[in-house]
Amino acid sequence: MDIVKLQQILEGAILASHKPVTVEKMLALFPEEVFREEDRPDGNQVRDALVAISESCEDRGFELKKVASGYRFQVKQALAPWVGRLWEEKPQRYTRALLETLALIAYRQPITRGEIEEIRGVAVSSNIIRTLQEREWVRVVGHRDVPGRPAMFATTRQFLDYFNLENLNELPPLAEIRNLEEAAQTLAEEANNISVEEAEEAEVDESEHQTAEELFAELDELEADLPDNFADMIKKQKVEELGSITTETEQPEPAPEEAESSFEATSEAASKKQNDDEPEAISAHEESEPEPELNETSSEPTRH
């Protein structure tokens, strides 16, 4: 069969299919009952045609992608911001617990629910398992031969198709994921530091602005208190000097009551001092003049 004709048939089949098309299904498009042996392509011819189709899509907005379930046409990821506006509904968001559970199943499959809970350290909600099974991302592949026979979960082809993977080997290594987590944490810390620094700078600017306003207000008040001209200033200075001279020359006379009390206090102090000096004078006189000795017989006159 002509290679160009084969490419056109394969392109139409892939576009018309609602899910990825395998090479076996492409070969089934050419049954033996309808096509002769020389008109029927083999597997190698189909693969070569697919490679040619993929190369022809390099300069277009879509690409031929091989996933786990087969080949499909899809919009290039770089055009997602524009093409995504065709749908008004927002993409569904999944919780962190659901994504962690899905990642453990993908990297540790087959795995039981108890093992997932042991690794995560918390119980796995039944809603999470049910959501993953309803989306056909995980399925039960058997039961562990232990008491209770818990179910073992593994991923499906739909999981690989949804995440644009051909097989599980295309999953990123765990080391890269840890590096991404550390990078995300570092970026978050840097963003927090930047936000804190911006907040501090905003506070400093605001305080400087307030300080400038207060300074201008104080300057306005000082300017209001200043005299209008130098004549007023000199006049004010002379008035203050005259007031100080009057205060020094005029001394108020003491009140009568105050004078009387002052006189009494002075008299008391003088009398007290005199009383204190009298004993000293008496004692000095006694020491200087001894008393004469009196005779008991001389006190009375002699009678004859």
PEVEN-V514506 format. One record per helix or strand. SS is the DSSP state (h for helix, s for strand). FROM is the first residue (numbers start at 1). TO is the last residue. If there is no record, write none. Layout:
BEGIN
ss;from;to
SS;FROM;TO
SS;FROM;TO
END
This chain:
BEGIN
ss;from;to
h;3;16
s;21;21
h;23;27
h;37;39
h;43;56
s;62;67
s;70;75
h;77;86
h;96;108
s;111;112
h;113;120
h;126;134
s;138;143
s;151;155
h;157;162
h;168;170
h;174;225
h;230;249
h;256;288
END
